Amino acid sequence: MDENIDGVLLTPLKIISMTDGNVLHGMKCSDQGYLDFGEAYFSMIETGVVKAWKRHKEMTLNIVVPLGEVRFVIYDDRDNFSSQNRFQEVILSVNNYQRLTVPPMLWFGFQGLHKNTSMLLNIANIEHSSEEVDRKKINEIKYNWEFNK
């Protein structure tokens, strides 16, 4: 579970403290993981809710959590990769402020952990298209989503 999956990046991000409200960096075109810009979107998730499983065939995800706390689980079923059949779990929040880069062809899901609604931002390299997404029901990939802090 602790092992990294081939191609997945975690990039520490800068938070600039300001008396009137902090500035949270997201991504620059010079950052590792940046390929191109297709779209940016926000996704909200309630406490304890799990949204799983999805796999993009072409899209690279660059995910930041500026509000709340979200657990991401990535599963690699790609043939001929050293991380085949591994899971990687990452928890992102302002207290662990990083950008999670997920390349195409990896399954992922996420769960809201904060007591209030959490929000994530995805800065994607291409625009969303339903033709480039595969989905599975939550029980089609065996993973224990119970969480104890």
C-alpha positions in Angstrom: 0.0 0.0 0.0 2.9 2.4 0.7 4.6 1.8 -2.6 4.3 4.3 -5.3 2.7 3.4 -8.6 4.7 4.0 -11.8 3.9 7.5 -13.2 2.1 8.9 -10.1 3.7 12.1 -8.8 3.2 13.9 -5.5 4.4 17.5 -5.7 4.6 19.7 -2.6 2.9 23.0 -3.1 3.4 26.4 -1.6 1.0 28.2 0.7 1.6 31.9 1.1 0.3 33.1 4.5 -1.5 36.4 4.2 -3.3 38.2 7.1 -6.4 38.6 4.9 -6.4 35.0 3.6 -3.8 32.6 2.3 -2.8 32.1 -1.3 -2.6 28.4 -2.3 -0.5 27.5 -5.4 -2.0 24.9 -7.7 0.1 24.5 -10.9 2.5 26.4 -13.2 3.2 25.4 -16.8 6.9 24.8 -15.7 5.9 22.2 -13.1 6.6 18.5 -13.4 3.3 16.8 -14.3 2.1 19.7 -16.5 1.5 18.5 -20.0 -1.0 20.9 -21.4 -4.2 22.6 -20.4 -7.6 21.1 -21.3 -9.8 22.1 -18.5 -10.0 22.8 -14.7 -12.9 21.7 -12.6 -13.9 21.4 -8.9 -15.5 18.4 -7.4 -17.2 18.4 -4.0 -17.4 15.4 -1.7 -19.3 14.8 1.5 -17.9 13.2 4.6 -17.5 9.4 4.2 -18.7 9.3 0.7 -16.7 7.2 -1.8 -16.6 8.0 -5.5 -14.9 5.0 -7.2 -13.8 3.6 -9.7 -12.8 5.6 -12.8 -10.0 5.3 -15.3 -9.1 7.9 -18.0 -7.6 6.5 -21.2 -6.0 9.8 -22.2 -6.4 12.4 -19.5 -3.7 13.2 -17.0 -5.1 14.4 -13.7 -3.5 17.0 -11.5 -5.5 17.1 -8.3 -5.2 19.6 -5.4 -7.4 19.7 -2.3 -7.7 23.4 -1.1 -10.6 22.7 1.3 -11.2 19.7 3.6 -9.5 16.4 3.4 -9.7 13.7 0.8 -8.3 10.2 0.5 -7.3 9.1 -3.0 -6.8 5.4 -3.9 -5.0 4.5 -7.1 -4.9 1.0 -8.5 -2.6 -0.2 -11.2 -3.8 -3.1 -13.4 -1.6 -2.2 -16.4 0.4 -5.1 -17.9 4.2 -4.9 -18.0 4.5 -2.3 -15.2 6.5 -3.0 -12.1 3.6 -1.6 -10.0 1.0 -3.9 -11.5 -1.7 -5.0 -9.0 -0.6 -2.4 -6.4 -2.6 0.2 -4.6 -1.4 3.6 -3.6 -3.2 5.7 -1.1 -2.7 9.5 -0.7 -4.5 11.9 1.7 -4.5 15.5 0.6 -5.6 18.6 2.6 -4.2 22.0 3.4 -2.2 20.3 6.1 -0.7 18.0 3.5 -0.8 20.4 0.6 0.5 18.7 -2.5 -0.6 18.1 -6.1 -1.4 14.5 -7.0 -0.6 13.7 -10.7 -2.3 10.6 -12.0 -1.4 9.5 -15.6 -3.8 7.7 -17.9 -4.8 4.1 -17.5 -4.8 3.9 -13.7 -8.0 3.3 -11.7 -8.7 5.8 -9.0 -11.4 6.6 -6.4 -11.6 9.1 -3.6 -13.3 9.6 -0.3 -14.2 12.7 1.8 -12.6 12.6 5.2 -13.3 16.0 6.6 -16.2 16.6 9.0 -17.5 19.1 6.4 -17.7 19.0 2.6 -14.3 18.8 0.9 -13.4 20.2 -2.4 -10.8 19.1 -5.0 -9.5 20.9 -8.1 -8.5 18.9 -11.1 -6.3 20.6 -13.7 -6.6 18.3 -16.6 -4.4 18.2 -19.8 -7.5 17.6 -22.0 -11.2 18.4 -21.9 -13.4 15.8 -20.4 -15.0 13.3 -22.9 -17.2 10.4 -21.8 -15.6 8.3 -24.6 -12.2 8.4 -22.9 -13.4 7.2 -19.4 -13.9 3.7 -18.1 -15.9 3.1 -14.9 -16.3 0.2 -12.5 -18.7 -0.3 -9.6 -17.0 0.1 -6.2 -17.0 -3.6 -5.5 -15.4 -4.5 -8.8 -12.0 -3.6 -7.4 -11.4 -5.1 -4.0 -10.4 -2.4 -1.6 -11.3 -1.7 2.0 -12.6 1.9 2.2 -13.1 1.9 6.0 -11.1 4.7 7.5 -9.8 5.1 11.0 -7.7 8.2 11.9 
